[in-house]
Amino acid sequence: MKKISLSFVLLVYVSAMLFCQIDTKKTIFYHNTLISEKEGIKLMAKNPISKFNYSKFELIIENNSDFFVLFSKPEKCIFKFGSEKKSPSPKRIRKIIRPERKISPTLKVTGGSNFLIEKYEFIPGGIFKFSQEGEITEAPDFHLPANKNEFSFGDFKVRILKIKKETKETVVQFKCTYNGDKIALISPSKTVIKTKDGREWANHRAKDKTKVIMKNEDVKIKLVFKIPGKIVDMQFAEMDILWKNTFSETELIQVDFDSNFIKIDPVKTAEKNK
């Protein structure tokens, strides 16, 4: 019993001595760093810092390509402190960066023993791209007045939520669900409404952006159609919504970036730790 107690005391003593050697108040400040740039997608580390128990920075993902960019797996990023590797905790995240846009999620690693270091390597991961134009999935015309509330086609399911028909305007709201294994693109601005005389009228919400959803996700879309009352009374008219190229699917493509070292800013570090 005494031997066990002595071993325990010795372990506590050694741990305490090691902890005392760590400067728990010190913060290391690093230079903002261009990590890598590939295929028009730029990665930068902004405001990197390390303390004795964590390291973090804002990962700027700037999309100057013609693709959509997806950042969904921060745990695939690696911080390498000498021989010690750490990754952010896995969490559900889905950041989509449209062309000419950027995001800045914070990446943070904990649980290491070597964070107070003058430089470390960052290895990016979990970043994908996909085309703005997917493979079209044909959808059946939707008749108004509605004779059904829900219909399915391919890997999509569409359900009507609300409808308002007035003489000069028809507004319809749908919920669209995707059950496939790719990326679904839903472009409501491409829909038109066709009257009984065969004329087609564009969706009045022409500036609505393409919706992007993944497996088992859904999104609401709103269609607004306007026709002068002297042509047709939309409140009572028989019409059909034509989906055209509204629904499509595209593949995810992983983008492999080079790693880079994030190095200490000695002037700022000295100044901030006075």
C-alpha positions as CSV (number, residue, x, y, z in Angstrom):
1,M,0.0,0.0,0.0
2,K,2.9,2.4,0.9
3,K,4.6,1.6,-2.4
4,I,1.4,2.5,-4.3
5,S,1.0,5.7,-2.4
6,L,4.6,6.7,-3.0
7,S,4.3,6.1,-6.7
8,F,1.2,8.2,-6.9
9,V,2.8,11.1,-5.0
10,L,5.9,10.8,-7.3
11,L,3.6,11.0,-10.4
12,V,1.8,14.0,-9.1
13,Y,5.1,15.7,-8.3
14,V,6.6,15.0,-11.7
15,S,3.4,16.3,-13.4
16,A,3.5,19.4,-11.3
17,M,7.1,20.1,-12.2
18,L,6.4,19.7,-15.9
19,F,3.4,22.0,-15.7
20,C,5.5,24.6,-13.9
21,Q,7.9,24.6,-16.8
22,I,5.1,25.7,-19.1
23,D,4.4,29.4,-19.4
24,T,0.6,29.4,-19.1
25,K,0.4,33.2,-19.6
26,K,2.4,33.4,-22.8
27,T,0.8,33.9,-26.2
28,I,2.7,33.4,-29.4
29,F,1.5,35.6,-32.3
30,Y,2.3,34.4,-35.9
31,H,2.3,36.2,-39.2
32,N,-0.8,36.2,-41.4
33,T,0.2,33.6,-44.0
34,L,-0.8,32.6,-47.5
35,I,-1.1,28.8,-47.1
36,S,-1.8,27.8,-50.7
37,E,-3.6,28.7,-53.9
38,K,-4.9,26.2,-56.4
39,E,-7.4,26.3,-59.2
40,G,-8.4,29.9,-58.3
41,I,-9.1,29.0,-54.6
42,K,-6.9,30.8,-52.1
43,L,-6.3,29.7,-48.4
44,M,-4.9,32.1,-45.8
45,A,-4.3,31.9,-42.1
46,K,-5.4,35.1,-40.4
47,N,-4.6,36.1,-36.7
48,P,-2.8,32.8,-35.8
49,I,-2.0,32.5,-32.1
50,S,-0.9,29.8,-29.7
51,K,-1.2,29.5,-26.0
52,F,0.0,26.6,-23.8
53,N,-3.3,24.7,-24.2
54,Y,-4.5,25.6,-27.7
55,S,-3.7,27.0,-31.2
56,K,-6.1,28.7,-33.5
57,F,-6.5,31.0,-36.5
58,E,-9.1,32.1,-39.0
59,L,-8.9,30.1,-42.2
60,I,-9.8,32.5,-45.1
61,I,-11.1,30.5,-48.1
62,E,-11.4,32.9,-51.0
63,N,-13.1,31.5,-54.1
64,N,-11.9,33.2,-57.4
65,S,-12.8,30.2,-59.5
66,D,-15.8,29.4,-61.7
67,F,-16.9,26.6,-59.3
68,F,-18.8,26.5,-56.0
69,V,-16.5,25.5,-53.1
70,L,-17.5,23.4,-50.1
71,F,-15.7,23.3,-46.8
72,S,-17.3,20.5,-44.7
73,K,-14.7,18.5,-42.8
74,P,-12.5,20.7,-40.6
75,E,-11.2,17.6,-38.9
76,K,-9.3,16.8,-42.1
77,C,-7.0,19.8,-41.5
78,I,-3.8,19.1,-39.7
79,F,-1.7,21.3,-37.4
80,K,1.8,19.8,-37.2
81,F,3.8,20.9,-34.2
82,G,7.2,19.2,-34.7
83,S,6.3,15.5,-34.6
84,E,2.9,16.1,-32.9
85,K,-0.2,16.3,-35.1
86,K,-3.5,17.8,-34.1
87,S,-6.8,18.3,-35.9
88,P,-9.9,20.3,-35.0
89,S,-12.7,18.3,-33.4
90,P,-15.1,16.8,-35.9
91,K,-18.3,18.7,-36.2
92,R,-21.2,19.1,-38.6
93,I,-20.3,22.1,-40.8
94,R,-21.3,23.0,-44.4
95,K,-19.8,26.2,-45.7
96,I,-20.5,26.9,-49.4
97,I,-18.4,29.6,-51.1
98,R,-19.8,31.0,-54.3
99,P,-17.5,32.5,-56.9
100,E,-16.0,35.8,-56.0
101,R,-16.9,35.2,-52.3
102,K,-14.9,34.2,-49.2
103,I,-15.5,32.8,-45.7
104,S,-13.4,32.7,-42.6
105,P,-14.2,29.8,-40.2
106,T,-12.0,29.6,-37.1
107,L,-9.9,26.4,-36.7
108,K,-8.8,25.5,-33.2
109,V,-6.8,22.5,-31.8
110,T,-6.4,21.5,-28.2
111,G,-5.0,18.7,-26.1
112,G,-1.4,19.1,-27.3
113,S,1.8,19.6,-25.4
114,N,3.9,21.6,-27.8
115,F,1.8,24.6,-28.9
116,L,4.3,27.2,-27.7
117,I,6.5,26.8,-30.8
118,E,8.0,29.3,-33.2
119,K,6.7,27.7,-36.3
120,Y,4.3,24.9,-37.2
121,E,3.1,23.3,-40.4
122,F,-0.6,23.5,-41.5
123,I,-1.9,20.9,-43.9
124,P,-5.3,21.8,-45.4
125,G,-8.0,19.2,-46.0
126,G,-11.8,18.8,-46.3
127,I,-12.2,21.3,-49.2
128,F,-14.1,20.4,-52.3
129,K,-15.4,22.1,-55.5
130,F,-18.4,21.4,-57.7
131,S,-19.8,22.8,-60.9
132,Q,-22.4,25.5,-61.0
133,E,-24.0,23.6,-63.9
134,G,-25.1,20.0,-63.1
135,E,-26.7,17.2,-65.0
136,I,-30.4,18.2,-65.5
137,T,-33.1,16.1,-63.9
138,E,-36.3,16.4,-65.8
139,A,-39.4,17.3,-63.6
140,P,-43.0,16.8,-64.6
141,D,-45.1,19.9,-65.2
142,F,-47.2,21.1,-62.2
143,H,-50.8,21.9,-63.0
144,L,-52.7,24.8,-61.5
145,P,-55.3,24.6,-60.0
146,A,-53.3,22.0,-58.1
147,N,-54.6,18.4,-58.4
148,K,-51.9,17.0,-56.2
149,N,-49.8,18.2,-53.2
150,E,-46.6,16.2,-53.7
151,F,-44.7,14.5,-56.5
152,S,-41.3,12.8,-56.9
153,F,-38.8,12.4,-59.8
154,G,-35.3,11.1,-59.8
155,D,-33.8,11.7,-56.4
156,F,-36.0,14.7,-55.7
157,K,-39.4,15.2,-53.9
158,V,-41.4,18.4,-54.2
159,R,-44.3,19.3,-52.0
160,I,-46.5,22.4,-52.3
161,L,-46.7,24.5,-49.2
162,K,-48.7,27.6,-50.1
163,I,-50.5,29.0,-53.1
164,K,-52.1,32.3,-53.8
165,K,-53.9,33.0,-57.0
166,E,-55.1,36.5,-57.9
167,T,-56.1,38.1,-61.2
168,K,-52.7,39.4,-62.1
169,E,-50.4,37.3,-59.9
170,T,-49.8,33.7,-58.8
171,V,-47.5,32.9,-55.9
172,V,-46.5,29.3,-55.1
173,Q,-44.2,28.1,-52.4
174,F,-42.7,24.6,-52.6
175,K,-40.5,22.5,-50.3
176,C,-37.8,20.5,-52.3
177,T,-36.1,17.5,-50.8
178,Y,-33.0,15.7,-52.2
179,N,-32.4,12.0,-51.5
180,G,-29.4,11.4,-53.8
181,D,-25.7,10.9,-53.0
182,K,-24.4,13.9,-55.0
183,I,-24.9,17.6,-54.7
184,A,-28.3,19.0,-55.8
185,L,-28.7,22.4,-57.5
186,I,-32.1,24.0,-57.5
187,S,-32.5,27.1,-59.7
188,P,-36.1,28.5,-59.2
189,S,-35.4,31.5,-61.5
190,K,-35.5,29.1,-64.5
191,T,-39.1,28.1,-64.0
192,V,-41.9,29.5,-66.2
193,I,-45.7,29.3,-66.2
194,K,-47.6,28.3,-69.4
195,T,-51.1,29.5,-70.0
196,K,-53.7,27.6,-72.0
197,D,-52.9,29.4,-75.2
198,G,-49.3,28.1,-75.0
199,R,-47.6,31.3,-74.0
200,E,-44.9,31.1,-71.4
201,W,-44.2,33.7,-68.6
202,A,-41.0,33.8,-66.6
203,N,-40.7,33.7,-62.9
204,H,-40.8,37.2,-61.6
205,R,-38.1,36.4,-59.0
206,A,-35.4,36.2,-61.7
207,K,-32.6,37.2,-59.3
208,D,-33.1,34.3,-56.9
209,K,-29.8,32.4,-56.4
210,T,-29.3,28.7,-57.0
211,K,-30.0,26.6,-53.9
212,V,-27.5,24.0,-52.9
213,I,-28.5,21.0,-50.8
214,M,-27.1,17.6,-50.0
215,K,-28.5,14.2,-49.2
216,N,-31.7,14.3,-47.0
217,E,-31.7,18.1,-46.9
218,D,-34.6,20.3,-48.1
219,V,-35.1,23.9,-49.1
220,K,-38.1,26.1,-49.7
221,I,-38.5,28.0,-53.0
222,K,-41.0,30.7,-53.9
223,L,-42.2,31.3,-57.4
224,V,-44.0,34.5,-58.5
225,F,-45.7,34.8,-61.8
226,K,-47.4,38.0,-63.1
227,I,-49.6,38.3,-66.2
228,P,-51.6,41.3,-67.2
229,G,-55.3,40.9,-66.3
230,K,-56.4,41.8,-69.9
231,I,-54.5,38.7,-71.2
232,V,-55.7,36.1,-68.6
233,D,-57.4,36.1,-65.1
234,M,-54.8,34.0,-63.2
235,Q,-57.3,33.5,-60.3
236,F,-59.4,31.1,-62.4
237,A,-57.1,30.1,-65.3
238,E,-55.8,26.6,-66.1
239,M,-52.0,26.9,-66.1
240,D,-48.9,24.7,-65.8
241,I,-45.6,25.4,-64.1
242,L,-42.7,24.2,-66.3
243,W,-39.6,23.5,-64.4
244,K,-37.2,23.7,-67.4
245,N,-33.6,23.3,-66.0
246,T,-34.5,24.0,-62.4
247,F,-33.3,20.7,-60.9
248,S,-29.8,19.2,-61.5
249,E,-27.1,17.2,-59.8
250,T,-23.3,17.6,-59.7
251,E,-20.3,15.7,-58.3
252,L,-18.0,16.8,-55.5
253,I,-14.3,17.0,-56.4
254,Q,-11.7,17.1,-53.7
255,V,-9.1,19.9,-54.0
256,D,-5.7,19.0,-52.6
257,F,-3.7,22.0,-51.4
258,D,-0.1,22.3,-50.5
259,S,0.9,22.7,-46.9
260,N,2.9,25.7,-45.5
261,F,4.6,26.8,-42.3
262,I,3.1,29.5,-40.0
263,K,5.9,31.4,-38.4
264,I,6.2,33.5,-35.3
265,D,6.0,37.3,-35.5
266,P,8.7,37.9,-32.9
267,V,8.1,41.7,-32.6
268,K,4.4,41.4,-31.9
269,T,4.9,38.4,-29.6
270,A,7.5,40.3,-27.5
271,E,5.4,43.4,-27.4
272,K,2.2,41.5,-26.3
273,N,3.9,39.5,-23.7
274,K,5.5,42.3,-21.7
